[in-house]
Structures are given as structure tokens and as C-alpha cells.
């Protein structure tokens, strides 16, 4: 079990950039599973891996959930008025998707759902 943690730490130091690869996350998840079986705390696991408790728990949760259950369904909305007359808040996402013409409260709800 400690071999997994040592391997994770060694490879984490050598990774390019800031992101952890899927393979590194799998190592951390496997170490976490084994450690939780031996009743290690989230804090102990996170400290051993050099991660936050929330990152360790999130990676484990993501491994348990099928990919499809994490996706949000988006439905096309057709406007009945020209967009130029609507005004109000506009959300432009990094993907380039643009959402406009909805109430601020609905926009807030959407942003919360997107995380």
C-alpha cells in the first residue's frame, strides 16, 4: 500500500504542468481505497499523497460514478423575440457557448448546476 503512495508522490513531482493524469489519479484512488479499508482518515491519506482532502474524496467519487451521470443535459431554447431586444445578462462559456435572454435568478441557478 505504501508503495502506491510513494509511486504517486514520485510521479506527481515529475508530471508536466499542474494537472494530474488519469493514471496518477487512479494510483491515488487505489491508495485511498486501501487506506480507507484500514481505517485511515481522509486527512492522513491526503497528507501522505500531498493533496487536499477534498481532491482525494472527489477523485474517489468520480471513479465510482459512471461518466454519463456527471454530464449535464442541455436543451436548445428557441427565442420568440429577436435577441437584440431582450438585453439582460449574458453568459459566455470557455467553449464559446453563449446564453442570453434569461433572468438573473435562472442564470445563477445554471451557474450553480455547472459547478
Biopython code that builds the backbone (N, CA, C, O; Angstrom):
import numpy as np
from Bio.PDB.StructureBuilder import StructureBuilder

atoms = [
    (1, "UNK", "N", (0.828, -1.191, 0.000)),
    (1, "UNK", "CA", (0.000, 0.000, 0.000)),
    (1, "UNK", "C", (0.876, 1.260, 0.000)),
    (1, "UNK", "O", (0.636, 2.189, -0.771)),
    (2, "UNK", "N", (1.882, 1.282, 0.861)),
    (2, "UNK", "CA", (2.759, 2.456, 0.906)),
    (2, "UNK", "C", (3.550, 2.611, -0.383)),
    (2, "UNK", "O", (3.988, 3.709, -0.727)),
    (3, "UNK", "N", (3.732, 1.481, -1.107)),
    (3, "UNK", "CA", (4.395, 1.563, -2.411)),
    (3, "UNK", "C", (3.582, 2.413, -3.380)),
    (3, "UNK", "O", (4.142, 3.172, -4.171)),
    (4, "UNK", "N", (2.248, 2.280, -3.312)),
    (4, "UNK", "CA", (1.370, 3.091, -4.167)),
    (4, "UNK", "C", (1.542, 4.575, -3.872)),
    (4, "UNK", "O", (1.645, 5.390, -4.789)),
    (5, "UNK", "N", (1.573, 4.919, -2.593)),
    (5, "UNK", "CA", (1.723, 6.324, -2.205)),
    (5, "UNK", "C", (3.084, 6.855, -2.651)),
    (5, "UNK", "O", (3.174, 7.974, -3.156)),
    (6, "UNK", "N", (4.134, 6.070, -2.471)),
    (6, "UNK", "CA", (5.471, 6.502, -2.877)),
    (6, "UNK", "C", (5.543, 6.681, -4.393)),
    (6, "UNK", "O", (6.130, 7.642, -4.891)),
    (7, "UNK", "N", (4.938, 5.743, -5.114)),
    (7, "UNK", "CA", (4.919, 5.840, -6.583)),
    (7, "UNK", "C", (4.146, 7.077, -7.023)),
    (7, "UNK", "O", (4.578, 7.793, -7.926)),
    (8, "UNK", "N", (3.007, 7.328, -6.390)),
    (8, "UNK", "CA", (2.208, 8.516, -6.722)),
    (8, "UNK", "C", (3.031, 9.784, -6.492)),
    (8, "UNK", "O", (3.093, 10.649, -7.366)),
    (9, "UNK", "N", (3.658, 9.897, -5.331)),
    (9, "UNK", "CA", (4.428, 11.094, -4.995)),
    (9, "UNK", "C", (5.597, 11.294, -5.960)),
    (9, "UNK", "O", (5.869, 12.415, -6.389)),
    (10, "UNK", "N", (6.284, 10.208, -6.296)),
    (10, "UNK", "CA", (7.419, 10.314, -7.218)),
    (10, "UNK", "C", (6.954, 10.800, -8.584)),
    (10, "UNK", "O", (7.545, 11.713, -9.161)),
    (11, "UNK", "N", (5.892, 10.185, -9.098)),
    (11, "UNK", "CA", (5.412, 10.551, -10.426)),
    (11, "UNK", "C", (4.737, 11.917, -10.435)),
    (11, "UNK", "O", (4.762, 12.613, -11.450)),
    (12, "UNK", "N", (4.137, 12.304, -9.316)),
    (12, "UNK", "CA", (3.495, 13.630, -9.236)),
    (12, "UNK", "C", (4.543, 14.731, -9.348)),
    (12, "UNK", "O", (4.286, 15.770, -9.956)),
    (13, "UNK", "N", (5.712, 14.515, -8.772)),
    (13, "UNK", "CA", (6.791, 15.517, -8.855)),
    (13, "UNK", "C", (7.326, 15.651, -10.276)),
    (13, "UNK", "O", (7.797, 16.718, -10.669)),
    (14, "UNK", "N", (7.253, 14.568, -11.043)),
    (14, "UNK", "CA", (7.804, 14.554, -12.400)),
    (14, "UNK", "C", (6.795, 14.968, -13.466)),
    (14, "UNK", "O", (7.154, 15.098, -14.636)),
    (15, "UNK", "N", (5.534, 15.176, -13.076)),
    (15, "UNK", "CA", (4.498, 15.456, -14.078)),
    (15, "UNK", "C", (4.721, 16.821, -14.719)),
    (15, "UNK", "O", (5.171, 17.759, -14.062)),
    (16, "UNK", "N", (4.406, 16.920, -15.988)),
    (16, "UNK", "CA", (4.487, 18.226, -16.648)),
    (16, "UNK", "C", (3.240, 19.046, -16.322)),
    (16, "UNK", "O", (2.130, 18.516, -16.366)),
    (17, "UNK", "N", (3.397, 20.295, -16.005)),
    (17, "UNK", "CA", (2.246, 21.148, -15.713)),
    (17, "UNK", "C", (1.672, 20.902, -14.341)),
    (17, "UNK", "O", (2.315, 20.305, -13.477)),
    (18, "UNK", "N", (0.442, 21.373, -14.149)),
    (18, "UNK", "CA", (-0.207, 21.305, -12.846)),
    (18, "UNK", "C", (-1.224, 20.172, -12.735)),
    (18, "UNK", "O", (-1.546, 19.734, -11.631)),
    (19, "UNK", "N", (-1.723, 19.704, -13.856)),
    (19, "UNK", "CA", (-2.782, 18.692, -13.825)),
    (19, "UNK", "C", (-2.212, 17.305, -13.571)),
    (19, "UNK", "O", (-1.077, 16.998, -13.936)),
    (20, "UNK", "N", (-3.030, 16.478, -12.936)),
    (20, "UNK", "CA", (-2.672, 15.087, -12.690)),
    (20, "UNK", "C", (-3.295, 14.233, -13.800)),
    (20, "UNK", "O", (-4.463, 14.413, -14.144)),
    (21, "UNK", "N", (-2.525, 13.318, -14.350)),
    (21, "UNK", "CA", (-3.034, 12.440, -15.400)),
    (21, "UNK", "C", (-4.051, 11.461, -14.803)),
    (21, "UNK", "O", (-4.125, 11.284, -13.587)),
    (22, "UNK", "N", (-4.828, 10.834, -15.683)),
    (22, "UNK", "CA", (-5.802, 9.838, -15.226)),
    (22, "UNK", "C", (-5.091, 8.695, -14.517)),
    (22, "UNK", "O", (-5.593, 8.169, -13.524)),
    (23, "UNK", "N", (-3.938, 8.313, -15.015)),
    (23, "UNK", "CA", (-3.173, 7.227, -14.403)),
    (23, "UNK", "C", (-2.726, 7.595, -12.987)),
    (23, "UNK", "O", (-2.781, 6.761, -12.083)),
    (24, "UNK", "N", (-2.284, 8.838, -12.793)),
    (24, "UNK", "CA", (-1.898, 9.284, -11.444)),
    (24, "UNK", "C", (-3.101, 9.319, -10.515)),
    (24, "UNK", "O", (-3.007, 8.918, -9.355)),
    (25, "UNK", "N", (-4.231, 9.798, -11.022)),
    (25, "UNK", "CA", (-5.439, 9.830, -10.198)),
    (25, "UNK", "C", (-5.862, 8.418, -9.810)),
    (25, "UNK", "O", (-6.321, 8.190, -8.691)),
    (26, "UNK", "N", (-5.707, 7.468, -10.736)),
    (26, "UNK", "CA", (-6.054, 6.077, -10.416)),
    (26, "UNK", "C", (-5.154, 5.521, -9.321)),
    (26, "UNK", "O", (-5.623, 4.789, -8.448)),
    (27, "UNK", "N", (-3.859, 5.861, -9.357)),
    (27, "UNK", "CA", (-2.949, 5.439, -8.283)),
    (27, "UNK", "C", (-3.425, 5.981, -6.943)),
    (27, "UNK", "O", (-3.480, 5.256, -5.949)),
    (28, "UNK", "N", (-3.768, 7.269, -6.928)),
    (28, "UNK", "CA", (-4.234, 7.897, -5.689)),
    (28, "UNK", "C", (-5.534, 7.259, -5.212)),
    (28, "UNK", "O", (-5.716, 7.049, -4.012)),
    (29, "UNK", "N", (-6.430, 6.951, -6.131)),
    (29, "UNK", "CA", (-7.706, 6.328, -5.774)),
    (29, "UNK", "C", (-7.474, 4.934, -5.199)),
    (29, "UNK", "O", (-8.096, 4.560, -4.204)),
    (30, "UNK", "N", (-6.589, 4.174, -5.816)),
    (30, "UNK", "CA", (-6.307, 2.832, -5.309)),
    (30, "UNK", "C", (-5.697, 2.906, -3.908)),
    (30, "UNK", "O", (-6.071, 2.141, -3.020)),
    (31, "UNK", "N", (-4.758, 3.832, -3.720)),
    (31, "UNK", "CA", (-4.164, 4.018, -2.386)),
    (31, "UNK", "C", (-5.249, 4.429, -1.385)),
    (31, "UNK", "O", (-5.265, 3.946, -0.253)),
    (32, "UNK", "N", (-6.137, 5.304, -1.797)),
    (32, "UNK", "CA", (-7.211, 5.772, -0.926)),
    (32, "UNK", "C", (-8.133, 4.619, -0.526)),
    (32, "UNK", "O", (-8.491, 4.480, 0.643)),
    (33, "UNK", "N", (-8.511, 3.800, -1.498)),
    (33, "UNK", "CA", (-9.378, 2.652, -1.187)),
    (33, "UNK", "C", (-8.730, 1.732, -0.156)),
    (33, "UNK", "O", (-9.357, 1.337, 0.827)),
    (34, "UNK", "N", (-7.466, 1.399, -0.400)),
    (34, "UNK", "CA", (-6.770, 0.502, 0.516)),
    (34, "UNK", "C", (-6.630, 1.132, 1.905)),
    (34, "UNK", "O", (-6.791, 0.457, 2.922)),
    (35, "UNK", "N", (-6.334, 2.409, 1.934)),
    (35, "UNK", "CA", (-6.161, 3.105, 3.211)),
    (35, "UNK", "C", (-7.463, 3.218, 3.982)),
    (35, "UNK", "O", (-7.477, 3.076, 5.205)),
    (36, "UNK", "N", (-8.557, 3.474, 3.275)),
    (36, "UNK", "CA", (-9.858, 3.574, 3.942)),
    (36, "UNK", "C", (-10.272, 2.220, 4.514)),
    (36, "UNK", "O", (-10.902, 2.160, 5.569)),
    (37, "UNK", "N", (-9.920, 1.126, 3.818)),
    (37, "UNK", "CA", (-10.213, -0.214, 4.335)),
    (37, "UNK", "C", (-9.487, -0.456, 5.663)),
    (37, "UNK", "O", (-9.976, -1.180, 6.530)),
    (38, "UNK", "N", (-8.315, 0.161, 5.800)),
    (38, "UNK", "CA", (-7.536, 0.021, 7.034)),
    (38, "UNK", "C", (-7.859, 1.144, 8.021)),
    (38, "UNK", "O", (-7.157, 1.341, 9.013)),
    (39, "UNK", "N", (-8.934, 1.873, 7.725)),
    (39, "UNK", "CA", (-9.459, 2.930, 8.593)),
    (39, "UNK", "C", (-8.535, 4.123, 8.784)),
    (39, "UNK", "O", (-8.530, 4.745, 9.847)),
    (40, "UNK", "N", (-7.757, 4.443, 7.759)),
    (40, "UNK", "CA", (-7.003, 5.694, 7.773)),
    (40, "UNK", "C", (-7.994, 6.835, 7.561)),
    (40, "UNK", "O", (-9.002, 6.664, 6.876)),
    (41, "UNK", "N", (-7.714, 7.983, 8.140)),
    (41, "UNK", "CA", (-8.605, 9.135, 7.971)),
    (41, "UNK", "C", (-8.331, 9.796, 6.624)),
    (41, "UNK", "O", (-7.288, 9.584, 6.006)),
    (42, "UNK", "N", (-9.299, 10.604, 6.187)),
    (42, "UNK", "CA", (-9.112, 11.365, 4.941)),
    (42, "UNK", "C", (-7.885, 12.266, 5.068)),
    (42, "UNK", "O", (-7.121, 12.420, 4.115)),
    (43, "UNK", "N", (-7.704, 12.850, 6.228)),
    (43, "UNK", "CA", (-6.565, 13.748, 6.444)),
    (43, "UNK", "C", (-5.240, 12.989, 6.298)),
    (43, "UNK", "O", (-4.315, 13.475, 5.647)),
    (44, "UNK", "N", (-5.151, 11.804, 6.901)),
    (44, "UNK", "CA", (-3.926, 11.009, 6.812)),
    (44, "UNK", "C", (-3.618, 10.636, 5.357)),
    (44, "UNK", "O", (-2.470, 10.707, 4.917)),
    (45, "UNK", "N", (-4.637, 10.248, 4.636)),
    (45, "UNK", "CA", (-4.462, 9.871, 3.231)),
    (45, "UNK", "C", (-3.996, 11.073, 2.414)),
    (45, "UNK", "O", (-3.040, 10.981, 1.645)),
    (46, "UNK", "N", (-4.677, 12.190, 2.588)),
    (46, "UNK", "CA", (-4.339, 13.401, 1.835)),
    (46, "UNK", "C", (-2.921, 13.869, 2.140)),
    (46, "UNK", "O", (-2.179, 14.233, 1.227)),
    (47, "UNK", "N", (-2.543, 13.862, 3.400)),
    (47, "UNK", "CA", (-1.189, 14.286, 3.766)),
    (47, "UNK", "C", (-0.139, 13.377, 3.147)),
    (47, "UNK", "O", (0.891, 13.851, 2.669)),
    (48, "UNK", "N", (-0.392, 12.077, 3.153)),
    (48, "UNK", "CA", (0.568, 11.119, 2.591)),
    (48, "UNK", "C", (0.751, 11.346, 1.094)),
    (48, "UNK", "O", (1.856, 11.198, 0.572)),
    (49, "UNK", "N", (-0.328, 11.704, 0.405)),
    (49, "UNK", "CA", (-0.261, 11.932, -1.040)),
    (49, "UNK", "C", (0.122, 13.362, -1.406)),
    (49, "UNK", "O", (0.431, 13.646, -2.563)),
    (50, "UNK", "N", (0.105, 14.264, -0.425)),
    (50, "UNK", "CA", (0.411, 15.663, -0.710)),
    (50, "UNK", "C", (-0.724, 16.373, -1.425)),
    (50, "UNK", "O", (-0.497, 17.281, -2.224)),
    (51, "UNK", "N", (-1.937, 15.955, -1.134)),
    (51, "UNK", "CA", (-3.126, 16.526, -1.760)),
    (51, "UNK", "C", (-4.063, 17.064, -0.694)),
    (51, "UNK", "O", (-3.851, 16.847, 0.499)),
    (52, "UNK", "N", (-5.102, 17.769, -1.131)),
    (52, "UNK", "CA", (-6.133, 18.197, -0.187)),
    (52, "UNK", "C", (-7.112, 17.049, 0.032)),
    (52, "UNK", "O", (-7.252, 16.172, -0.820)),
    (53, "UNK", "N", (-7.779, 17.062, 1.165)),
    (53, "UNK", "CA", (-8.781, 16.041, 1.457)),
    (53, "UNK", "C", (-9.895, 16.059, 0.414)),
    (53, "UNK", "O", (-10.395, 15.009, 0.009)),
    (54, "UNK", "N", (-10.278, 17.255, -0.013)),
    (54, "UNK", "CA", (-11.372, 17.354, -0.984)),
    (54, "UNK", "C", (-10.969, 16.768, -2.336)),
    (54, "UNK", "O", (-11.801, 16.166, -3.016)),
    (55, "UNK", "N", (-9.708, 16.933, -2.738)),
    (55, "UNK", "CA", (-9.257, 16.359, -4.011)),
    (55, "UNK", "C", (-9.295, 14.838, -3.951)),
    (55, "UNK", "O", (-9.761, 14.189, -4.887)),
    (56, "UNK", "N", (-8.809, 14.273, -2.857)),
    (56, "UNK", "CA", (-8.805, 12.818, -2.699)),
    (56, "UNK", "C", (-10.236, 12.280, -2.725)),
    (56, "UNK", "O", (-10.517, 11.308, -3.427)),
    (57, "UNK", "N", (-11.133, 12.895, -1.976)),
    (57, "UNK", "CA", (-12.523, 12.447, -1.925)),
    (57, "UNK", "C", (-13.206, 12.611, -3.284)),
    (57, "UNK", "O", (-13.987, 11.754, -3.696)),
    (58, "UNK", "N", (-12.913, 13.705, -3.973)),
    (58, "UNK", "CA", (-13.511, 13.959, -5.286)),
    (58, "UNK", "C", (-13.045, 12.926, -6.306)),
    (58, "UNK", "O", (-13.856, 12.416, -7.079)),
    (59, "UNK", "N", (-11.754, 12.612, -6.320)),
    (59, "UNK", "CA", (-11.247, 11.609, -7.257)),
    (59, "UNK", "C", (-11.884, 10.252, -6.999)),
    (59, "UNK", "O", (-12.236, 9.539, -7.939)),
    (60, "UNK", "N", (-12.033, 9.894, -5.737)),
    (60, "UNK", "CA", (-12.658, 8.619, -5.400)),
    (60, "UNK", "C", (-14.122, 8.606, -5.852)),
    (60, "UNK", "O", (-14.597, 7.619, -6.413)),
    (61, "UNK", "N", (-14.825, 9.704, -5.604)),
    (61, "UNK", "CA", (-16.237, 9.811, -6.016)),
    (61, "UNK", "C", (-16.359, 9.702, -7.531)),
    (61, "UNK", "O", (-17.254, 9.021, -8.033)),
    (62, "UNK", "N", (-15.471, 10.364, -8.261)),
    (62, "UNK", "CA", (-15.525, 10.332, -9.725)),
    (62, "UNK", "C", (-15.243, 8.939, -10.281)),
    (62, "UNK", "O", (-15.793, 8.558, -11.314)),
    (63, "UNK", "N", (-14.394, 8.189, -9.604)),
    (63, "UNK", "CA", (-14.122, 6.814, -10.029)),
    (63, "UNK", "C", (-15.346, 5.930, -9.849)),
    (63, "UNK", "O", (-15.561, 4.998, -10.624)),
    (64, "UNK", "N", (-16.150, 6.219, -8.828)),
    (64, "UNK", "CA", (-17.343, 5.412, -8.546)),
    (64, "UNK", "C", (-18.490, 5.717, -9.493)),
    (64, "UNK", "O", (-19.280, 4.834, -9.825)),
    (65, "UNK", "N", (-18.581, 6.971, -9.929)),
    (65, "UNK", "CA", (-19.696, 7.398, -10.781)),
    (65, "UNK", "C", (-19.389, 7.122, -12.240)),
    (65, "UNK", "O", (-18.278, 7.388, -12.698)),
    (66, "UNK", "N", (-20.353, 6.596, -12.975)),
    (66, "UNK", "CA", (-20.141, 6.474, -14.417)),
    (66, "UNK", "C", (-20.051, 7.860, -15.046)),
    (66, "UNK", "O", (-20.677, 8.806, -14.566)),
    (67, "UNK", "N", (-19.289, 7.977, -16.097)),
    (67, "UNK", "CA", (-19.060, 9.267, -16.773)),
    (67, "UNK", "C", (-20.370, 9.944, -17.156)),
    (67, "UNK", "O", (-20.500, 11.159, -17.006)),
    (68, "UNK", "N", (-21.332, 9.189, -17.643)),
    (68, "UNK", "CA", (-22.588, 9.773, -18.119)),
    (68, "UNK", "C", (-23.365, 10.462, -17.005)),
    (68, "UNK", "O", (-24.093, 11.420, -17.265)),
    (69, "UNK", "N", (-23.223, 9.991, -15.768)),
    (69, "UNK", "CA", (-24.006, 10.595, -14.692)),
    (69, "UNK", "C", (-23.467, 11.965, -14.295)),
    (69, "UNK", "O", (-24.149, 12.711, -13.592)),
    (70, "UNK", "N", (-22.261, 12.311, -14.729)),
    (70, "UNK", "CA", (-21.671, 13.606, -14.384)),
    (70, "UNK", "C", (-21.990, 14.679, -15.422)),
    (70, "UNK", "O", (-21.704, 15.856, -15.203)),
    (71, "UNK", "N", (-22.572, 14.287, -16.534)),
    (71, "UNK", "CA", (-22.839, 15.244, -17.608)),
    (71, "UNK", "C", (-24.171, 15.940, -17.379)),
    (71, "UNK", "O", (-25.137, 15.324, -16.927)),
    (72, "UNK", "N", (-24.212, 17.205, -17.691)),
    (72, "UNK", "CA", (-25.466, 17.952, -17.636)),
    (72, "UNK", "C", (-26.127, 17.896, -19.000)),
    (72, "UNK", "O", (-25.460, 17.981, -20.031)),
    (73, "UNK", "N", (-27.416, 17.756, -18.997)),
    (73, "UNK", "CA", (-28.134, 17.776, -20.260)),
    (73, "UNK", "C", (-28.491, 19.221, -20.585)),
    (73, "UNK", "O", (-28.986, 19.958, -19.732)),
    (74, "UNK", "N", (-28.234, 19.611, -21.819)),
    (74, "UNK", "CA", (-28.522, 20.968, -22.260)),
    (74, "UNK", "C", (-29.574, 20.868, -23.355)),
    (74, "UNK", "O", (-29.447, 20.063, -24.279)),
    (75, "UNK", "N", (-30.597, 21.678, -23.249)),
    (75, "UNK", "CA", (-31.678, 21.677, -24.232)),
    (75, "UNK", "C", (-31.634, 22.973, -25.023)),
    (75, "UNK", "O", (-31.369, 24.042, -24.473)),
    (76, "UNK", "N", (-31.893, 22.868, -26.303)),
    (76, "UNK", "CA", (-31.927, 24.045, -27.161)),
    (76, "UNK", "C", (-33.179, 24.861, -26.839)),
    (76, "UNK", "O", (-34.270, 24.317, -26.673)),
    (77, "UNK", "N", (-32.996, 26.159, -26.757)),
    (77, "UNK", "CA", (-34.117, 27.063, -26.490)),
    (77, "UNK", "C", (-34.235, 28.000, -27.677)),
    (77, "UNK", "O", (-33.258, 28.628, -28.083)),
    (78, "UNK", "N", (-35.433, 28.091, -28.231)),
    (78, "UNK", "CA", (-35.665, 28.997, -29.357)),
    (78, "UNK", "C", (-36.389, 30.225, -28.837)),
    (78, "UNK", "O", (-37.410, 30.123, -28.157)),
    (79, "UNK", "N", (-35.846, 31.379, -29.164)),
    (79, "UNK", "CA", (-36.427, 32.640, -28.704)),
    (79, "UNK", "C", (-37.581, 33.054, -29.602)),
    (79, "UNK", "O", (-37.564, 32.814, -30.810)),
    (80, "UNK", "N", (-38.568, 33.667, -29.006)),
    (80, "UNK", "CA", (-39.699, 34.160, -29.781)),
    (80, "UNK", "C", (-39.525, 35.626, -30.149)),
    (80, "UNK", "O", (-40.240, 36.144, -31.006)),
    (81, "UNK", "N", (-38.558, 36.305, -29.490)),
    (81, "UNK", "CA", (-38.262, 37.703, -29.801)),
    (81, "UNK", "C", (-36.828, 37.790, -30.313)),
    (81, "UNK", "O", (-36.005, 36.944, -29.966)),
    (82, "UNK", "N", (-36.515, 38.784, -31.121)),
    (82, "UNK", "CA", (-35.119, 38.948, -31.542)),
    (82, "UNK", "C", (-34.229, 39.183, -30.320)),
    (82, "UNK", "O", (-34.622, 39.892, -29.394)),
    (83, "UNK", "N", (-33.043, 38.596, -30.314)),
    (83, "UNK", "CA", (-32.124, 38.692, -29.181)),
    (83, "UNK", "C", (-31.730, 40.135, -28.884)),
    (83, "UNK", "O", (-31.486, 40.478, -27.727)),
    (84, "UNK", "N", (-31.666, 40.970, -29.888)),
    (84, "UNK", "CA", (-31.256, 42.357, -29.683)),
    (84, "UNK", "C", (-32.235, 43.116, -28.795)),
    (84, "UNK", "O", (-31.841, 44.076, -28.134)),
    (85, "UNK", "N", (-33.491, 42.713, -28.765)),
    (85, "UNK", "CA", (-34.488, 43.401, -27.959)),
    (85, "UNK", "C", (-34.544, 42.886, -26.521)),
    (85, "UNK", "O", (-35.146, 43.528, -25.660)),
    (86, "UNK", "N", (-33.936, 41.758, -26.260)),
    (86, "UNK", "CA", (-34.064, 41.137, -24.949)),
    (86, "UNK", "C", (-33.164, 41.799, -23.918)),
    (86, "UNK", "O", (-33.652, 42.190, -22.858)),
    (87, "UNK", "N", (-31.868, 41.942, -24.185)),
    (87, "UNK", "CA", (-30.935, 42.538, -23.228)),
    (87, "UNK", "C", (-30.742, 41.655, -22.010)),
    (87, "UNK", "O", (-31.083, 40.473, -22.048)),
    (88, "UNK", "N", (-30.204, 42.201, -20.930)),
    (88, "UNK", "CA", (-30.002, 41.446, -19.700)),
    (88, "UNK", "C", (-28.655, 40.747, -19.667)),
    (88, "UNK", "O", (-27.798, 41.006, -20.511)),
    (89, "UNK", "N", (-28.463, 39.852, -18.685)),
    (89, "UNK", "CA", (-27.169, 39.191, -18.512)),
    (89, "UNK", "C", (-26.874, 38.213, -19.653)),
    (89, "UNK", "O", (-27.779, 37.634, -20.254)),
    (90, "UNK", "N", (-25.578, 38.050, -19.929)),
    (90, "UNK", "CA", (-25.120, 37.126, -20.961)),
    (90, "UNK", "C", (-24.023, 36.268, -20.355)),
    (90, "UNK", "O", (-23.110, 36.786, -19.712)),
    (91, "UNK", "N", (-24.107, 34.963, -20.555)),
    (91, "UNK", "CA", (-23.073, 34.037, -20.099)),
    (91, "UNK", "C", (-22.369, 33.494, -21.324)),
    (91, "UNK", "O", (-23.002, 32.891, -22.190)),
    (92, "UNK", "N", (-21.045, 33.706, -21.406)),
    (92, "UNK", "CA", (-20.242, 33.143, -22.481)),
    (92, "UNK", "C", (-19.276, 32.167, -21.835)),
    (92, "UNK", "O", (-18.436, 32.561, -21.026)),
    (93, "UNK", "N", (-19.396, 30.876, -22.195)),
    (93, "UNK", "CA", (-18.577, 29.841, -21.586)),
    (93, "UNK", "C", (-17.272, 29.672, -22.356)),
    (93, "UNK", "O", (-17.186, 30.078, -23.515)),
    (94, "UNK", "N", (-16.253, 29.080, -21.731)),
    (94, "UNK", "CA", (-14.961, 28.881, -22.414)),
    (94, "UNK", "C", (-15.082, 28.126, -23.734)),
    (94, "UNK", "O", (-14.258, 28.313, -24.629)),
    (95, "UNK", "N", (-16.089, 27.285, -23.865)),
    (95, "UNK", "CA", (-16.288, 26.526, -25.108)),
    (95, "UNK", "C", (-16.812, 27.419, -26.232)),
    (95, "UNK", "O", (-16.813, 27.019, -27.396)),
    (96, "UNK", "N", (-17.259, 28.637, -25.879)),
    (96, "UNK", "CA", (-17.832, 29.541, -26.864)),
    (96, "UNK", "C", (-19.348, 29.568, -26.829)),
    (96, "UNK", "O", (-19.973, 30.405, -27.480)),
    (97, "UNK", "N", (-19.941, 28.658, -26.073)),
    (97, "UNK", "CA", (-21.404, 28.655, -25.957)),
    (97, "UNK", "C", (-21.846, 29.954, -25.305)),
    (97, "UNK", "O", (-21.226, 30.427, -24.353)),
    (98, "UNK", "N", (-22.911, 30.518, -25.820)),
    (98, "UNK", "CA", (-23.406, 31.809, -25.322)),
    (98, "UNK", "C", (-24.857, 31.636, -24.889)),
    (98, "UNK", "O", (-25.683, 31.094, -25.623)),
    (99, "UNK", "N", (-25.145, 32.107, -23.683)),
    (99, "UNK", "CA", (-26.507, 32.019, -23.150)),
    (99, "UNK", "C", (-26.934, 33.431, -22.790)),
    (99, "UNK", "O", (-26.263, 34.121, -22.022)),
    (100, "UNK", "N", (-28.057, 33.851, -23.352)),
    (100, "UNK", "CA", (-28.559, 35.191, -23.045)),
    (100, "UNK", "C", (-30.074, 35.177, -23.075)),
    (100, "UNK", "O", (-30.700, 34.252, -23.593)),
    (101, "UNK", "N", (-30.638, 36.211, -22.515)),
    (101, "UNK", "CA", (-32.085, 36.334, -22.545)),
    (101, "UNK", "C", (-32.789, 35.562, -21.445)),
    (101, "UNK", "O", (-33.985, 35.289, -21.546)),
    (102, "UNK", "N", (-32.056, 35.207, -20.391)),
    (102, "UNK", "CA", (-32.709, 34.539, -19.268)),
    (102, "UNK", "C", (-32.607, 35.448, -18.047)),
    (102, "UNK", "O", (-31.749, 36.328, -17.986)),
    (103, "UNK", "N", (-33.475, 35.231, -17.097)),
    (103, "UNK", "CA", (-33.496, 36.044, -15.884)),
    (103, "UNK", "C", (-32.227, 35.789, -15.070)),
    (103, "UNK", "O", (-31.642, 34.707, -15.136)),
    (104, "UNK", "N", (-31.815, 36.785, -14.311)),
    (104, "UNK", "CA", (-30.611, 36.672, -13.495)),
    (104, "UNK", "C", (-30.714, 35.486, -12.534)),
    (104, "UNK", "O", (-29.732, 34.769, -12.338)),
    (105, "UNK", "N", (-31.876, 35.271, -11.936)),
    (105, "UNK", "CA", (-32.036, 34.152, -11.000)),
    (105, "UNK", "C", (-31.845, 32.815, -11.707)),
    (105, "UNK", "O", (-31.268, 31.890, -11.133)),
    (106, "UNK", "N", (-32.325, 32.701, -12.953)),
    (106, "UNK", "CA", (-32.128, 31.473, -13.726)),
    (106, "UNK", "C", (-30.656, 31.294, -14.093)),
    (106, "UNK", "O", (-30.146, 30.174, -14.112)),
    (107, "UNK", "N", (-29.987, 32.394, -14.381)),
    (107, "UNK", "CA", (-28.560, 32.338, -14.696)),
    (107, "UNK", "C", (-27.764, 31.867, -13.481)),
    (107, "UNK", "O", (-26.851, 31.052, -13.614)),
    (108, "UNK", "N", (-28.101, 32.372, -12.313)),
    (108, "UNK", "CA", (-27.451, 31.953, -11.075)),
    (108, "UNK", "C", (-27.663, 30.461, -10.831)),
    (108, "UNK", "O", (-26.725, 29.751, -10.465)),
    (109, "UNK", "N", (-28.900, 29.980, -11.033)),
    (109, "UNK", "CA", (-29.204, 28.563, -10.881)),
    (109, "UNK", "C", (-28.395, 27.711, -11.860)),
    (109, "UNK", "O", (-27.900, 26.642, -11.503)),
    (110, "UNK", "N", (-28.266, 28.190, -13.088)),
    (110, "UNK", "CA", (-27.487, 27.471, -14.104)),
    (110, "UNK", "C", (-26.019, 27.396, -13.703)),
    (110, "UNK", "O", (-25.402, 26.335, -13.804)),
    (111, "UNK", "N", (-25.461, 28.500, -13.253)),
    (111, "UNK", "CA", (-24.051, 28.510, -12.840)),
    (111, "UNK", "C", (-23.810, 27.576, -11.646)),
    (111, "UNK", "O", (-22.778, 26.908, -11.580)),
    (112, "UNK", "N", (-24.746, 27.532, -10.719)),
    (112, "UNK", "CA", (-24.621, 26.608, -9.586)),
    (112, "UNK", "C", (-24.653, 25.162, -10.066)),
    (112, "UNK", "O", (-23.896, 24.325, -9.574)),
    (113, "UNK", "N", (-25.519, 24.870, -11.016)),
    (113, "UNK", "CA", (-25.618, 23.500, -11.539)),
    (113, "UNK", "C", (-24.354, 23.105, -12.293)),
    (113, "UNK", "O", (-23.950, 21.943, -12.259)),
    (114, "UNK", "N", (-23.730, 24.059, -12.972)),
    (114, "UNK", "CA", (-22.491, 23.773, -13.694)),
    (114, "UNK", "C", (-21.295, 23.611, -12.769)),
    (114, "UNK", "O", (-20.275, 23.042, -13.157)),
    (115, "UNK", "N", (-21.421, 24.108, -11.557)),
    (115, "UNK", "CA", (-20.345, 23.947, -10.562)),
    (115, "UNK", "C", (-19.379, 25.032, -10.691)),
    (115, "UNK", "O", (-18.400, 25.079, -9.946)),
]
sb = StructureBuilder()
sb.init_structure("model")
sb.init_model(0)
sb.init_chain("A")
sb.init_seg("    ")
for serial, (resi, resn, name, xyz) in enumerate(atoms, 1):
    if name == "N":
        sb.init_residue(resn, " ", resi, " ")
    sb.init_atom(name, np.array(xyz, "f"), 0.0, 1.0, " ", f" {name:<3s}", serial, name[0])
structure = sb.get_structure()
